[in-house]
């Protein structure tokens, strides 16, 4: 972090009495000081056993950091953000100790509802077994917080507890509402425009863990933000810095989170979880917090070591991953821009129905991954929802259009990529041919950039 922010945070904790705090050393932010109430929650923390990037470490070996580390980072940045605002506008905005405590706790607890393997559990596994029932890790986080408070007899003001849960739900459109001091709700999970300390931490932390460079510097935004009209605004000269926040996030999605081999492994783990679900009752754990907190990445080890015959199919899939015998990537296409509006996810059935002869494919032979990469607001530009100010003597906020800054910024803000995999090496050629036929049928041309390599087709 920048020196000025470290100094400001340091003076804040000195003023509150470091004798009441403990500190840990974080490899991204340095020393993080923990207040007594936050420590009570940390002592119950189960996120140490959940990897922040799920299965990405099987491709990027350094990506083994936990959601606990990320949560500490968000806690620290949330505290730094609200204290920076307080330092310059505290009396004007009537920011009090309760506000500070609430924002920090929201940062610490915003991910306690996550299941195993990052978003794979919520987006990949549960939709296959819940038959349309809506479930989100944000909702689960609020239930887990209530459970932790009751189970561990944590003495916390009821109003603070209520606001912490509201802040965690702030990024979910279905929970949007107007609150007093709405700007506080945008610090951790910003449903208004997507700029929040959650992104500041994971973009920096994930880039470092994967050995990637990170040109985005969140410190600049943290030190110069200003509340105007109950929303956090930024200097006009920081427009490109904010643009870099969103493009860096999109780059991480493209190169790490949705890496072709990472997605192949995720598809296999989802299949393994589905095979093991009836035997281990994995999906039923979401019904009660007292069961859910026990569910973490170790479910893979459970499947692997449980000798029951009912788990054989799931065990075999996990063993294949360990042997690097993963689903074979056949090819991918980027959906043409003029087709995006009415595009429906491609399914294994679509591929199987496009085969013309030769080997007869079945749906269970094919896996399809529909990947969406955007700047956080789908096809819309998130910067259109952000207000700026000219300088600190100016009391007017205003939006800025891309073309006012540069003619080189992208005019489209979303990609949809379809990747097709063969679950068996010997079927790569048949699956690849069927996928090519599908493209000709749907687009009148082959949309893929290159053909599937012949050596991959010949694998047996």
SULBELFEN-V332300 format. One line per field, one symbol per residue. phi: phi as a letter, one per 20 degrees, with the letter a starting at -180 (. if undefined). psi: psi as a letter, one per 20 degrees, with the letter a starting at -180 (. if undefined). Layout:
phi=???
psi=???
This chain:
phi=.ffffffffffffffenffedcccddfddnfdedfgfffffffdfdffecfgdlefffddgfedfdffgfffffgffffffffffffdcgffelfdffffffffffffdfdfefefmlegffedeggecelnfebcffffgffffgfffffdleecgfffgffgffffefeegfdfaedflggffefeceffbnebfgfgfffffffffemdfcefdfgfffedfbecmmcfdcfgfegfffgfgfffgfffffecfdggfgffffgffgfffffefffemffffffcgfeffeebffgfffffdfefffegffffffffffemeegefeabcefggfdfgdfdgfdgfgfffdfdrmfeedgfecccceddcbdncmeeefffeddccfbfeedddbecegffdbeeffeccbccddddcdfcgfdgfffffffffffffedmaeeffbffgffffefc
psi=rqghhggggghghghinihiqrqqpqigibpppprgghhhhhijpiihjophkdjhiignhiljqrhggghgghgghgghghhgghhhjghhilprhggggggghhghjijijqaqlciggghgghhiiilipppqhgghghhhgggggghjlpopphhggghghhhhihiohijqrpqplhhhiiggnnigjiorigggghgggggghjkqqoipohhghhijqpppkkqprqqhijghgghhghhgghgggghfhkqghghghghghghghghighgilghiiihphhhhiioaiihghgghipiqhijgggghghhgghjkmrpppgrqqppqhiihgjpqpqrhhgghijqiacpoqqhiiqppoopppakilciqohiijpqrqgaiipjpqqrpqgiigqiiqqiqjqqpppppqpiphijgggggghhghgghhhijroiqhrqpphhhhip.
